Amino acid sequence: MSAAEQLAPASRELLLNIENVSLSFGGVKAIRDVSFDVRKGEIRAIIGPNGAGKTSMLNVINGFYHPQEGTITYRGESRRDMRPHIAATQGIARTFQNVALFRGMTTLDNIMTGRTLKMKTGLFWHLFRWGPAETEELEHREQVERIIDFLEIQAIRKTPVGRLPYGLQKRVELGRALAMEPELLLLDEPMAGMNLEEKEDMSRFILDVSSQFGTTIALIEHDMGVVMDLSDRVVVLDYGQKIADGTPDEVKSNQDVIDAYLGVAH
């Protein structure tokens, strides 16, 4: 392990900083003055009860929601809000609570859609799939095939995703996000609806994405066993407010977290 890899998460270079962010929908306050950061190379978990503001926070980070207050700093550039297309071009990719795939398209074609922003050839060439467009598509397909091998889904590469079981659909969605070559990967409940074996597989892939690709990961997850095993640091939200932030051991022994979320000391 390199010296950089041995650094504690809090000592690593800052990638994303959320400062005093508040988000309201009419009279409903989804996020209230929340601050935390994400360091390069870490797995950062965001946990809390239902309605705590976790998904709203991911939507703020990738620009789907725009907070009324606070600042987001990504790669050293501060802004009041992010825009989804800017987030994508700057290396932020995400998956969703509910699988958002093209159900009639194959696994390979779904993952190929993650390469769209990487394509440089003009629309004219792609309409005819000729010349530079054909060469470029072949290069992108090679990248996609590497992701398919990495996720061990070679057997379903030509299968329409609508025919796949839920656990495999979640893996395909992860593959599409990886096809964007993200620097920051946002995972919204990647284990939701999975059985134990599927969770073990997904946990392994998340760890491999972090270690092999060097991707920084921020994830929402309700399975506390998964959170404690995977994450370097955990931030806890409750009713839109931050109530704890620290290592998994620090968070699970925090009395406010126990009262609000865990119920009993683990």
C-alpha positions as CSV (number, residue, x, y, z in Angstrom):
1,M,0.0,0.0,0.0
2,S,1.3,3.4,-1.0
3,A,1.8,6.3,1.4
4,A,-1.1,8.1,-0.2
5,E,-3.3,5.1,0.3
6,Q,-2.4,5.0,4.0
7,L,-3.5,8.5,4.6
8,A,-6.5,8.9,6.9
9,P,-9.6,10.1,4.9
10,A,-9.6,13.5,6.7
11,S,-6.0,14.0,5.6
12,R,-6.6,13.4,1.9
13,E,-7.1,16.1,-0.7
14,L,-10.5,17.8,-0.6
15,L,-12.7,17.0,-3.6
16,L,-16.1,18.2,-2.6
17,N,-17.1,20.6,0.1
18,I,-20.7,21.3,1.2
19,E,-21.0,24.5,3.2
20,N,-24.1,25.6,5.1
21,V,-26.5,24.2,2.5
22,S,-30.2,24.6,3.0
23,L,-33.0,23.4,0.6
24,S,-36.7,24.1,1.0
25,F,-39.7,23.1,-1.0
26,G,-42.3,25.7,-0.2
27,G,-42.6,25.5,3.6
28,V,-40.9,22.1,3.8
29,K,-37.2,22.3,4.8
30,A,-35.5,19.2,3.2
31,I,-32.0,20.3,4.2
32,R,-31.1,22.7,7.0
33,D,-27.6,24.3,7.2
34,V,-25.7,21.1,6.4
35,S,-21.9,21.1,6.0
36,F,-19.6,18.2,5.3
37,D,-16.8,17.3,2.8
38,V,-15.7,14.4,0.6
39,R,-12.0,13.6,0.3
40,K,-10.4,12.1,-2.8
41,G,-10.3,8.3,-2.8
42,E,-12.6,7.8,0.1
43,I,-16.0,6.0,0.4
44,R,-18.2,8.5,2.2
45,A,-21.6,7.3,3.5
46,I,-24.7,9.4,4.0
47,I,-27.2,7.8,6.3
48,G,-30.3,8.6,8.3
49,P,-34.0,7.7,8.6
50,N,-36.4,8.0,5.8
51,G,-37.1,11.6,5.0
52,A,-33.8,12.8,6.5
53,G,-32.8,14.6,3.3
54,K,-30.2,12.1,2.0
55,T,-31.4,11.9,-1.6
56,S,-32.1,15.6,-1.7
57,M,-28.4,16.1,-0.8
58,L,-27.3,13.9,-3.7
59,N,-29.6,15.9,-5.9
60,V,-28.0,19.1,-4.7
61,I,-24.5,17.8,-5.4
62,N,-25.2,16.8,-9.0
63,G,-27.3,19.9,-9.7
64,F,-30.8,18.5,-9.9
65,Y,-31.8,20.7,-7.0
66,H,-30.5,24.2,-6.3
67,P,-30.2,25.1,-2.7
68,Q,-31.5,28.5,-1.4
69,E,-28.5,28.9,0.8
70,G,-25.0,27.6,1.0
71,T,-22.1,26.9,-1.3
72,I,-20.8,23.8,-3.1
73,T,-17.1,23.6,-3.9
74,Y,-16.0,20.9,-6.3
75,R,-12.4,20.5,-7.4
76,G,-11.6,23.9,-5.8
77,E,-14.3,25.8,-7.7
78,S,-17.1,27.3,-5.6
79,R,-20.7,27.9,-6.7
80,R,-24.1,28.4,-5.1
81,D,-25.4,25.4,-7.1
82,M,-24.3,22.9,-9.7
83,R,-26.0,22.1,-13.0
84,P,-26.5,18.5,-14.1
85,H,-24.7,18.8,-17.4
86,I,-21.8,20.6,-15.8
87,A,-21.7,17.9,-13.1
88,A,-21.5,15.2,-15.8
89,T,-18.8,16.9,-17.8
90,Q,-16.8,17.5,-14.7
91,G,-16.8,13.9,-13.6
92,I,-19.8,13.4,-11.3
93,A,-21.9,10.3,-12.1
94,R,-24.7,8.8,-10.1
95,T,-27.1,5.9,-9.8
96,F,-30.7,6.2,-8.5
97,Q,-32.9,4.7,-5.8
98,N,-35.2,3.3,-8.5
99,V,-33.3,1.7,-11.5
100,A,-33.3,4.2,-14.3
101,L,-32.4,2.2,-17.4
102,F,-33.6,1.8,-21.0
103,R,-35.5,-1.4,-20.4
104,G,-35.8,-2.4,-24.1
105,M,-32.1,-1.9,-24.7
106,T,-29.4,-4.5,-24.1
107,T,-27.0,-4.4,-21.2
108,L,-24.2,-3.4,-23.6
109,D,-26.2,-0.6,-25.2
110,N,-27.3,0.8,-21.8
111,I,-23.7,1.0,-20.6
112,M,-22.8,2.6,-24.0
113,T,-25.1,5.5,-23.2
114,G,-22.6,6.4,-20.4
115,R,-20.0,7.1,-23.0
116,T,-22.1,9.8,-24.8
117,L,-20.2,12.7,-23.2
118,K,-16.9,11.1,-24.3
119,M,-17.8,11.1,-28.0
120,K,-16.3,13.8,-30.1
121,T,-17.4,13.0,-33.6
122,G,-20.3,15.1,-35.0
123,L,-23.9,14.0,-35.4
124,F,-23.6,13.8,-39.2
125,W,-21.0,11.0,-39.0
126,H,-23.0,9.1,-36.3
127,L,-26.2,9.2,-38.4
128,F,-24.4,7.1,-41.0
129,R,-22.1,5.2,-38.5
130,W,-19.3,5.7,-41.0
131,G,-15.8,7.0,-41.1
132,P,-14.6,8.7,-37.8
133,A,-17.9,7.8,-36.1
134,E,-17.4,4.1,-36.7
135,T,-13.8,4.2,-35.4
136,E,-14.8,6.2,-32.3
137,E,-17.7,3.8,-31.5
138,L,-15.4,0.8,-31.7
139,E,-13.1,2.5,-29.2
140,H,-15.9,3.3,-26.8
141,R,-17.2,-0.3,-27.1
142,E,-13.8,-1.6,-26.0
143,Q,-14.2,0.5,-22.9
144,V,-17.7,-0.8,-22.3
145,E,-16.5,-4.4,-22.7
146,R,-13.9,-3.8,-20.1
147,I,-16.6,-2.6,-17.7
148,I,-18.7,-5.7,-18.5
149,D,-15.8,-7.9,-17.7
150,F,-15.1,-6.0,-14.5
151,L,-18.7,-6.4,-13.3
152,E,-18.8,-10.1,-14.4
153,I,-21.9,-9.6,-16.6
154,Q,-20.6,-11.0,-19.9
155,A,-23.5,-13.5,-20.0
156,I,-26.1,-10.8,-20.2
157,R,-24.3,-8.3,-22.4
158,K,-26.9,-8.9,-25.2
159,T,-29.9,-9.3,-23.0
160,P,-32.6,-6.5,-22.8
161,V,-32.3,-5.1,-19.2
162,G,-36.1,-5.3,-18.8
163,R,-35.7,-9.1,-18.7
164,L,-33.0,-9.1,-16.0
165,P,-33.6,-9.6,-12.3
166,Y,-33.4,-6.6,-10.1
167,G,-29.9,-7.2,-8.7
168,L,-28.4,-7.5,-12.2
169,Q,-30.2,-4.3,-13.3
170,K,-28.5,-2.5,-10.4
171,R,-25.2,-3.8,-11.6
172,V,-25.9,-2.6,-15.2
173,E,-26.8,0.8,-13.8
174,L,-23.5,0.9,-11.9
175,G,-21.7,-0.1,-15.2
176,R,-23.4,2.9,-17.0
177,A,-22.1,5.3,-14.3
178,L,-18.6,3.8,-14.5
179,A,-18.7,4.3,-18.3
180,M,-18.6,8.0,-17.7
181,E,-15.2,7.5,-16.0
182,P,-16.3,9.6,-13.0
183,E,-14.0,11.2,-10.4
184,L,-17.0,11.3,-8.0
185,L,-19.5,8.5,-8.0
186,L,-22.9,9.1,-6.2
187,L,-24.7,5.9,-5.3
188,D,-28.3,6.2,-4.0
189,E,-29.1,3.0,-2.1
190,P,-27.1,0.6,-4.4
191,M,-28.2,-2.4,-2.2
192,A,-31.9,-1.6,-2.0
193,G,-34.1,-4.7,-2.8
194,M,-31.1,-7.1,-3.0
195,N,-30.7,-10.4,-1.3
196,L,-27.6,-11.2,0.8
197,E,-25.6,-12.7,-2.1
198,E,-26.4,-9.7,-4.3
199,K,-25.4,-7.3,-1.6
200,E,-22.1,-9.1,-1.1
201,D,-21.4,-8.9,-4.8
202,M,-22.3,-5.2,-5.0
203,S,-20.1,-4.5,-1.9
204,R,-17.2,-6.2,-3.6
205,F,-17.7,-4.2,-6.8
206,I,-17.9,-0.9,-4.9
207,L,-14.7,-1.7,-3.0
208,D,-13.0,-2.6,-6.3
209,V,-14.2,0.6,-8.0
210,S,-12.6,2.5,-5.1
211,S,-9.3,0.6,-5.0
212,Q,-8.7,-0.2,-8.7
213,F,-10.1,2.9,-10.4
214,G,-9.3,5.4,-7.6
215,T,-12.9,6.6,-7.8
216,T,-14.2,8.7,-4.9
217,I,-17.6,7.4,-3.8
218,A,-20.5,9.0,-1.8
219,L,-23.3,6.6,-1.1
220,I,-26.6,6.4,0.6
221,E,-27.4,3.1,2.2
222,H,-29.8,1.8,4.9
223,D,-28.0,-1.5,5.6
224,M,-25.8,-0.6,8.5
225,G,-23.6,-3.7,8.1
226,V,-22.8,-2.6,4.6
227,V,-22.1,1.0,5.7
228,M,-19.8,0.0,8.5
229,D,-17.9,-2.4,6.3
230,L,-17.5,-0.2,3.3
231,S,-17.2,3.4,4.4
232,D,-14.2,5.5,5.5
233,R,-16.4,8.2,7.0
234,V,-20.1,8.6,7.7
235,V,-22.3,11.7,7.9
236,V,-25.7,11.3,9.5
237,L,-28.8,13.4,8.7
238,D,-32.0,13.6,10.6
239,Y,-34.9,15.8,9.6
240,G,-32.6,17.6,7.2
241,Q,-30.0,18.4,9.8
242,K,-26.5,16.9,10.4
243,I,-26.4,15.2,13.7
244,A,-23.1,13.3,13.4
245,D,-20.0,13.0,11.2
246,G,-17.0,10.8,11.7
247,T,-15.6,7.3,11.3
248,P,-18.1,4.3,11.3
249,D,-17.0,3.5,14.9
250,E,-17.5,7.0,16.0
251,V,-20.9,7.3,14.4
252,K,-22.4,4.0,15.6
253,S,-21.5,4.9,19.2
254,N,-22.9,8.5,19.0
255,Q,-25.9,8.7,21.3
256,D,-27.8,11.1,19.0
257,V,-27.4,8.6,16.1
258,I,-28.6,5.8,18.3
259,D,-31.6,7.7,19.4
260,A,-32.5,9.0,15.9
261,Y,-31.7,6.1,13.7
262,L,-30.0,3.0,15.1
263,G,-32.3,2.4,18.1
264,V,-29.7,0.5,20.1
265,A,-26.0,0.6,20.3
266,H,-24.3,-1.8,17.8
